[in-house]
Amino acid sequence: MSLFKARDWWSTVLGEKEEFDQGCLCVADVDNSGQDKIIVGSYMGYLRIFNPRPVKPGDGVQAEDLLLEVQLREPVLQVEVGKFVSGTEGLHLAVLHCRRLCVYAVSETLGNVDHGNQYQIKLMYEHHLQRTACNMTYGPFGGVKGRDLICIQSMDGMLMLFEQESYAFGRFLPGFLLPGPLTYSSRTDSFITVSSSRQVESYKYQVLAFATDADGRQETVQQKLSSGKKLVVDWVLNIGEQALDICIVSFNQAVSSVFVLGERSLFCLKDNGQIRFMKKLDYSPSCFIPYCSVKEGTINTLVGNHSKMLYVYQDITLKWATQLPHVPVSVKVANLQGLKGVIVTLSDNGHLQCSYLGTDPSLFQAPRVESKEINYEEFNAEMKELQKIIKEATITQDILPQSEKHRDLIVTAEVSPDLDVESQAIDSEVKAEVVPSVTIKVTIQSKMTAQQPYLAVCIQAPLAVTCDRFTFNDLEPGSSETVVLSVFLKGNFPPSELEGNCVFSCNTPTGIPKVAQCKFKLPLRLVCFPAQPSKSANHKLTIDTNKPPISFLTIFPDFADPSEEDQANVLGFQFLTGSKITLLASKTSQRYRIQSDQLEDLWLITKELTLRLEEHFKKQNCKDFACTFSGSVPLQEYFELIDRHFELRLNAEKFQELLSERAIQFRAIERRLLTRFKDKTPAPLQHLDTLLEGTFREVIALADAAEENQANMFQAFTKLKSATHLVIMLISLWQKLNADQVAIMEATFLPLAEDTQELGWEETVDSAISFLLRTCLSKSSKEQALSLSSQLSMPKDTSRLKKNISLFCDRLAKGGRLSLSTEAATQQATVVPGLSEDAAEEAEKP
């Protein structure tokens, strides 16, 4: 039990699933009996009046405590008590609805039986509002005596003033965006609010009364020329944050002040808008109320926050902090049953409590600790065991699931071994007679309750799927779902990868997100088919192995024809897009040759060859099979693809500049034409319409050219990725790199899944290679000390990138090894002593 806890005097919970807010609570003598009552309205339309009379502190609500409960059938935004009826100075109840303001008289009828007196409300008058209300304030506007007027602020910034039974006038607040808290200061006869500009603004009632009438949101010419003044603010104070509430304090022993509760601060202002003091809050407040202090010249303030705390401040000094059982949205100070200073709080879900401040002494006494001898050997053994458990738990491999049987979600993708009999290709751009497709069966198994399950199938263009997103009903433990989809080639160019990914996501009943995924490999027959081998080609690669060559009839049974013996050593492939690739196996040596007219077309066939050779020898239980590459890496051909891609990026930049210029010209011509058309005296167009039409055609032509260039750039980027995959494979076979080093190369040369103008492939790869040249591939500590640019921007040309790639291959050839650890980079500086001076100079260039 906390020592600083609000002492419960009386409490109750209002209704079921009702909502309340700041204006729903009011404490006043609503029935003019001389005792305060608690009035509560809810967004469900219920109005309740309580008179708490607990027998002893902490008692719950009794039946006789609820004086009145009535449903008004409209949400209650705010309740206030004041002198709202003409001809009498008695207090009446004003209830603000969204489109209605109602004033009621609350009266007590003496009972004739033992059930006691009865309370009832009588509607005195009501106003139907033309605008949706937000909040209201009241007071003796204009210095009237013996009655209160009402001011309602609408959601669109209009102040509607009512002189009791009649509507007076309405005024729009200047520069309005969203409604803020509103209050009235009788001392200065002004309305004070906080605008969306985070400024406290004060408007005199006399200025509002004599300003131009607000019949519409937009001022017309007649309104500007007619009698009436523009609505001018009296004073403005910028507080730099949104306000939650405003209160006016005018106690006898205290200076008249304006209190503003912000999101992180409490402000106290003078009547002229100057700051008296300000208190920075280290919490998020929810409500506040200033009240009279016992010390002359100071003001006490109650501030509630979202941590269920209630703080008592004397000016800026914290005097008390107490714990509440709920988060208050409204707080009041009342005199109930002769008890002064009762704190009344209301939560957003209807927890109404009357409490007072006090302390609960702690009756707990700590038990006496028995002393006993410490066995250090047992403690050391236990410490070693705990350290062993901690060490095992911090290993990454142990964090990941060890096997599928321990996983709550299992996603599997089964690719059909045969192509679809009837192709499922949709809107394919391939010009082949038949575009094949392959069926994939995705199965989701759940061992838990999966809520909001969602499956996404990711395939890189130019490949496409018939459906890539699936939603399901909630999965029960032990249930499964299966979906079937087809993959086909949509773009008219070969893909860079024949792989896909399935990602399944869901939420547990406790709200924890879960994700499971799996990868699948697509067959080569999806993008190419058997063709006649070609004897001549522009690009040739030779892959060496340490085993005798295998017949293509064995490793390519889906492409080779067993009836043709020639295909045992020579095999032809043709992509659906038209390009041909030839695969040859040497009869005398342990070599395979791949040749084609395009460098990027070699990638898929080369990768498929190495994978099928590894699978073949793995089935033969041959563990020492290896592929190598002893030729020269085709960097010049690779650089041509880089230049082609970069040229298209430059073209895209030029198209964007031209489009911007033509758009500016088009808008300028439009403005001139509109000026001519609005002119009362007709003037010749001077061929502006012809110029407008010509500019429009240029904009359309440039947009079409930019769109075509974008498609060409995507195609060039796909070809560049295929060639990059090929170069990475050749370098890894050439230098016999392990899996970690190949992963570093892939992260260096293939960092982007998509290429954009803001972040392109060239600058990203150049930065990554420069980092490797200054770390693990550096020749001295001087190179390691060089700093890299922290901002990536599109280069002017590709010369620096090509030099860095050449230097990267040169350093690998002279003994450099890829590693991301700093220790290996330091050792590597001494391993590569034989670099040329020219190469060192290139590495030092920024």
Secondary structure, DSSP 4 states (H G I P E B T S, - for coil): --SBBPEEEEEEE-SSS----GGGEEEE-TTSSSS-EEEEE-TTSEEEEE----SSTTEE--GGGEEEEEE-SS---EEEEE--STT----EEEEE-SSEEEEEEEEEE--SSTT--EEEEEEEEEEE-SS-EEEEEEE-GGG-SS--EEEEEETTSEEEEEETTEEEEEEEPTT--S---EEEETTTTEEEEE-TTSEEEEEEHHHHHHBPP-SSSSPPHHHHHSS-B----SEEEE-SS-EEEEEEE--SSS--EEEEEESSEEEEE-TTS-EEEEEE-SS-EEEEEEEE-SSTT-EEEEEEETTSEEEEEETTEEEEEEE-SS-EEEEEEEEETTEEEEEEEEETT-EEEEEE--B------PPPPPP----HHHHHHHHHHHHHHHHHHT-HHHHS-SSGGG-SEEEEEEE-SS--SS----S----SS---EEEEEEEEEESS-BEEEEEEEEE-TTEEES--EEE-PPBPTT-EEEEEEEEEE-SSS--S--EEEEEEEEE-TTS-EEEEEEEEE--GGGTEEEE---S--SEEEEEEESSPPPPHHHH-TTTS-TT-GGGGTEEEEEETTS-EEEEEE-SSSSEEEEEESSSTTHHHHHHHHHHHHHHHHHHTT-----EE--S---HHHHHHHHHHHHHHHHHHHHHHHHHHHHHHHHHHHHHHHHHHHH-SS----TTHHHHHHHHHHHHHHHHHHHHHHHHHHHHHHHHHHHHHHHHHHHHHHHHT--HHHHHHHHHHH---SS--SSS-HHHHHHHHHHHHHHTTT-SSHHHHTPPPPSS----S-SHHHHHHHHHHHHHHHTT-----SHHHHHHHHHH-----HHHHHHHH--
